[in-house]
């Protein structure tokens, strides 16, 4: 089965999108979101030539606990004073019917590493204002310490309290900029 996605340039709509993260803490997971981000999705006629760029305001992280959020913004985690933005720039898109792998360079805390995201097309259509929208879901797992997000504490005589593997999930809805046809 092959998916058809309308070619064009789309801007990520942060109101109808989300950037989420999840990391193990002791015996459960801490989940959070970044509330401020932007980006562009370029869908090419040949889907394999499509591209994505995105920027995330690291200070916009939110886990539901203000004290934890402030600690995560500090130098031992995201260091938002020194690195106020995380970025992603795709390098390739592999298609296999209705399955996609989006590869690109993720930069966090000034460290750039290649990542592969499982990408799913979630649909398209015209909204109630007449704007054409496309939707995607992307997931990956990264080592937070590889990016220098290494803050952690060990239990007395035990393992670290916080896991290194962090799951990233992006729910993206994007629209054609006003006045442009997609």
N, C-alpha and C positions, 0 to 999 in steps of 0.2 A: 504494500500500500504506500502511496506517495502523497505527501501533503502539499497543498498549494497555498502559498502565502503571498499576498499582494505586495509586489516590489515597491520600494519607496523609502524615504527617509522619515523616521519617526522619532519623536522626543519622548523620553520616559516621563510619564505622568506620576509625580510623587504622591499625589492625593489618592490614586487608585493602585498604588504599588507598595511593596514592602521589601525591606532588606533585613533578614533575621539571622541570628546566630544562636548556637546552643553548644554548651560545653559541660562535661561532667563535673559535678562538685560533690564530693564524698560518695553518696549513694543515689543521687538524683541528677537532674540536669538544670543548669541555670540557662534561661532563655532571655534573649534581648533583641532589640531592634535598633536600627539607625533611622532617625526621622527625617534627616535632610540629605538628599542625594539627587543627582541629575545624570543624564546620559542620552546617548543617541543610538538608535538601532537602524542600521542601513540594510534593508532587505534587497538583495540583488536578484535579477531574473534567474541567474544560476545561483541557487541557494548557497552553494559551497563558497561563493565569493562574498557573502554577507559579512557584516562586521558590527561590533558593539564597542562603545566606549562608555565609561561611567566614572563618576567621582562621588565619594561619600564623605560627608562632614563627620569626622570621628567624634567630635564633641556632642553630636546629636544622639549618642547612644542612650538607651533607656532599658533598664531591667526591672523596673517597678520598685526599686529600693534606692533612694537618693544617695545614701552613704556608700553603697556598692558602686553606683554609677560614678561618683566622684573618685573612688579608688581606681576604677577601670580607666578613668581619664588621666590618671597620674603617670609619672615617668616609668614605673615598672610594668605597666600594661600598655595602653595605646599612646601615651605621651602626646596628648593632643596639643600641648603648647608648642612642642617641637615638630609635630607631624599632624597638622590639622586635617589632612585629607588622605584617604585611601583611594586608589584608582585601579581601574581594570581596563585593559585594551586587548581586544581579541586578536589572535594571530591566525586562526583557521576555524572552519566549521566543517565537521564531517557529518554527512547525512547517510542514513541507512533506512530508507522508507520513512516511517513516522518517528524514527529515533535520531537524535542529534547529539554530537559531542562538540561543545564550544571550548576551544583552547585559547588561552591568552595569558597575559602577564598581569599578575596581581601585585600591587605595591602597597605595603603596610609598614609604617614606621621607617620609610626610606629603603626598605628591602623589597626587591622585585624578584618574584619567583613565578615559574610557569604553573598554571593550574588547568585542570580539565573539569568542565561542568557538564553534567547530564542536563540536557535542555529539552523541554517539552513545549510544543505549540499548544496553547490552551484555547485558541479561537480568535475570531475577528468579527467585526461588524460595525454598524453605524450607531452612535449613541443618540440620545434624545435631542442633542444640539446639532446633529448632522455631521459630527466628527467621526472619521473612520479610525477605528482602534484595532490594535493587534495585542495579543496577550501571550506571555511565556512564563514558564516556571523553570528555574535553574537550581541545581543542587550540586554541592561539592563538599569535600572534607579536606581541611588543611591542618597542618601542624602550626599552632599559634607560636610556639617557641622558635620555629624556623624564621618567623617574621620579627622576632625580638619581643613578642608579647609573652613575656616569660614569668611574670609575677606569680608566686606560688608559695605555699607554706606546707611543711610536712607535719603530719600528726606525730606526736611523740612516739618514737620507735616504730613508726609506720610509714606508709606510702604518702606521696603528695596528695593534698586535698583536692586539687583541681586537675582534671585531665588535660592532656596536650591536644588531642584531636578535637577540632571545632567544626561543627557542621554549619554550612552557610546555605540559606535558602532565599532565593529571590523570586518574588511574585511580581511580574512586570506587566504593566499595561502602558502602551505607548500610542501616541497620536501623531498625525501629520501636523506640522506647524500651520498655524492659521494662514490661509491664502495659498497653501501648496496642495497640489493634488498628489495623492499617493498612488 
